[in-house]
Amino acid sequence: MGGSPHYFIAILLPEELQEYFSIWQSVLREKLPYKQWYNKRDFHITLKFLGAVDNDKLQELDKKLQGIKMLNAFHVNVGSIGTFGNPKTPRVLWSGVEKTDTLSQLAQIVEEYAVQLGFSKENRAYTPHITLAKKWAGNQVTRYDEILSEMKNKYTTKEKMLVHEVILFQIHPNREQKYEIIRRYPLR
């Protein structure tokens, strides 16, 4: 990635949930051929992908995001398994995040701040999730439907998570832990 660094705004998972989903990954790696399995320290719930951002715009964004402190901390439930993409060769394996009104409101506020600064508006509906793996490797898995059904039945536990801050991350694509915390924005 040449030019300006790339950034996104997200909610970082607490360490105990990083460990929890890392255990899921260790089991799923044996069954599913993904090229990229996320480092447990990179597990997050994206609120807004920004792409390349220069320093001036980053400073403007920082000022806007200070407004998040007016929102109260809240809880969401995380868990379950799902995929994005072709069911036979899904491009993303994820864990679900309960889409509460409060989480949707937070995502909408972050989206509005970003759009006010000239970032492109997201046209897709907000689908909160935690990416576990991406970039399908190899051919179709003939038993994929069976494996996915087994995974959905096995990984149904919902874990409660406190959302108490929003984080601005910088992306470092060539590192094992790809996401660096640039700034934390606490909620009330």
C-alpha positions as CSV (number, residue, x, y, z in Angstrom):
1,M,0.0,0.0,0.0
2,G,1.8,3.1,-1.2
3,G,0.9,6.6,-0.2
4,S,-1.0,7.4,3.0
5,P,-1.6,4.7,5.6
6,H,-5.0,3.0,5.7
7,Y,-7.2,3.2,8.8
8,F,-10.5,2.0,10.2
9,I,-12.6,2.6,13.3
10,A,-13.6,-0.4,15.4
11,I,-14.3,-2.0,18.8
12,L,-11.5,-4.2,20.1
13,L,-12.4,-7.4,21.7
14,P,-11.3,-7.9,25.4
15,E,-8.5,-10.3,26.0
16,E,-10.7,-13.1,27.3
17,L,-12.8,-13.0,24.1
18,Q,-9.6,-12.9,22.0
19,E,-8.6,-16.2,23.7
20,Y,-12.1,-17.6,23.3
21,F,-12.2,-17.0,19.6
22,S,-8.6,-18.1,19.2
23,I,-9.6,-21.5,20.5
24,W,-12.4,-21.6,17.9
25,Q,-9.8,-20.9,15.2
26,S,-7.5,-23.7,16.3
27,V,-10.4,-26.2,15.7
28,L,-11.7,-24.6,12.5
29,R,-8.2,-24.4,10.9
30,E,-8.2,-28.2,10.7
31,K,-11.4,-28.2,8.7
32,L,-11.4,-25.1,6.5
33,P,-8.8,-23.9,4.0
34,Y,-8.4,-20.2,4.5
35,K,-5.3,-18.4,3.5
36,Q,-5.5,-15.8,6.2
37,W,-6.4,-16.5,9.8
38,Y,-6.6,-13.4,12.0
39,N,-4.2,-12.9,14.8
40,K,-6.2,-13.0,18.1
41,R,-5.0,-9.5,19.0
42,D,-6.6,-8.2,15.8
43,F,-10.1,-9.4,16.6
44,H,-12.5,-6.5,16.4
45,I,-16.0,-5.3,15.3
46,T,-15.6,-2.8,12.5
47,L,-17.6,0.4,12.6
48,K,-16.2,2.1,9.6
49,F,-13.4,1.3,7.1
50,L,-11.7,4.5,6.0
51,G,-9.0,3.5,3.6
52,A,-6.0,5.9,2.9
53,V,-6.1,8.9,5.1
54,D,-3.6,11.8,5.2
55,N,-2.5,13.5,8.4
56,D,-4.7,16.6,8.0
57,K,-7.8,14.5,7.6
58,L,-6.7,12.2,10.4
59,Q,-6.6,15.2,12.7
60,E,-10.0,16.4,11.6
61,L,-11.4,12.9,12.2
62,D,-9.8,12.8,15.7
63,K,-11.6,16.0,16.6
64,K,-15.0,14.5,15.4
65,L,-14.5,11.3,17.2
66,Q,-14.1,13.1,20.5
67,G,-17.9,13.5,20.4
68,I,-18.3,9.8,21.0
69,K,-17.6,10.4,24.7
70,M,-21.2,11.6,25.0
71,L,-22.5,8.0,24.4
72,N,-22.9,5.5,27.2
73,A,-21.0,2.2,27.4
74,F,-23.2,-0.8,26.6
75,H,-23.1,-4.6,26.2
76,V,-23.5,-6.8,23.1
77,N,-23.6,-10.6,22.8
78,V,-21.0,-12.2,20.5
79,G,-20.9,-15.8,19.2
80,S,-22.2,-18.1,16.5
81,I,-20.5,-18.8,13.2
82,G,-21.3,-17.5,9.7
83,T,-19.7,-16.7,6.3
84,F,-19.8,-14.1,3.6
85,G,-19.5,-15.1,-0.1
86,N,-20.2,-18.2,-2.1
87,P,-21.4,-20.9,0.2
88,K,-19.1,-23.5,-1.4
89,T,-16.0,-21.2,-1.2
90,P,-16.8,-18.5,1.3
91,R,-14.4,-15.5,1.3
92,V,-14.9,-14.7,5.0
93,L,-15.5,-16.8,8.1
94,W,-16.9,-14.8,11.0
95,S,-18.4,-14.8,14.5
96,G,-21.7,-13.0,14.8
97,V,-22.4,-9.9,16.9
98,E,-25.8,-9.0,18.2
99,K,-27.0,-6.0,16.3
100,T,-28.5,-3.9,19.1
101,D,-30.0,-0.5,18.7
102,T,-27.1,1.0,20.6
103,L,-24.5,-0.6,18.5
104,S,-26.3,0.4,15.3
105,Q,-26.5,4.0,16.7
106,L,-22.8,4.0,17.4
107,A,-22.0,2.8,13.9
108,Q,-24.4,5.4,12.4
109,I,-22.7,8.2,14.3
110,V,-19.2,7.1,13.2
111,E,-20.5,6.8,9.6
112,E,-21.9,10.4,9.8
113,Y,-18.7,11.8,11.2
114,A,-16.7,10.2,8.4
115,V,-19.1,11.3,5.6
116,Q,-19.0,14.9,7.0
117,L,-15.2,14.8,6.4
118,G,-15.5,13.5,2.8
119,F,-15.1,9.7,3.3
120,S,-17.4,7.6,1.1
121,K,-20.7,6.6,2.5
122,E,-21.2,2.9,3.1
123,N,-24.2,1.7,1.0
124,R,-24.4,-1.8,2.5
125,A,-26.5,-2.4,5.6
126,Y,-24.3,-2.6,8.7
127,T,-23.6,-6.2,9.6
128,P,-21.5,-6.3,12.8
129,H,-19.2,-9.4,13.0
130,I,-15.8,-10.5,14.1
131,T,-13.7,-11.8,11.2
132,L,-11.9,-15.0,12.1
133,A,-10.4,-15.9,8.7
134,K,-10.6,-14.8,5.0
135,K,-9.4,-15.6,1.5
136,W,-10.6,-19.1,0.8
137,A,-7.7,-21.3,-0.4
138,G,-8.1,-24.2,-2.7
139,N,-11.1,-26.0,-4.2
140,Q,-14.6,-26.3,-3.0
141,V,-15.0,-28.4,0.1
142,T,-17.4,-31.2,-0.9
143,R,-18.6,-31.5,2.7
144,Y,-18.7,-27.8,3.4
145,D,-22.5,-27.6,4.0
146,E,-22.1,-30.4,6.6
147,I,-19.0,-28.8,8.2
148,L,-20.8,-25.4,8.4
149,S,-23.9,-27.0,9.9
150,E,-21.7,-28.8,12.4
151,M,-19.9,-25.5,13.3
152,K,-23.1,-23.6,13.7
153,N,-24.4,-26.3,16.0
154,K,-21.2,-26.5,18.0
155,Y,-20.4,-22.7,18.2
156,T,-23.7,-21.3,19.5
157,T,-22.6,-19.9,22.9
158,K,-23.2,-16.2,23.2
159,E,-20.7,-14.3,25.3
160,K,-21.5,-10.8,26.7
161,M,-19.1,-8.1,25.9
162,L,-18.8,-4.6,27.3
163,V,-18.3,-1.9,24.7
164,H,-16.6,1.0,26.5
165,E,-14.5,2.6,23.8
166,V,-14.0,3.0,20.1
167,I,-10.6,2.7,18.6
168,L,-8.9,4.2,15.5
169,F,-6.6,1.6,14.0
170,Q,-3.9,1.8,11.4
171,I,-3.4,-1.2,9.1
172,H,0.1,-2.7,8.6
173,P,-0.5,-5.5,6.0
174,N,2.9,-7.1,6.3
175,R,2.9,-7.7,10.0
176,E,1.5,-10.7,11.9
177,Q,-0.5,-8.4,14.1
178,K,-1.8,-6.1,11.4
179,Y,-3.7,-3.5,13.3
180,E,-2.1,-0.8,15.5
181,I,-4.1,1.2,18.0
182,I,-3.7,4.9,17.1
183,R,-6.2,6.5,19.4
184,R,-8.8,5.3,22.0
185,Y,-12.2,7.2,22.4
186,P,-13.8,6.2,25.6
187,L,-17.6,6.0,26.1
188,R,-19.3,7.2,29.3
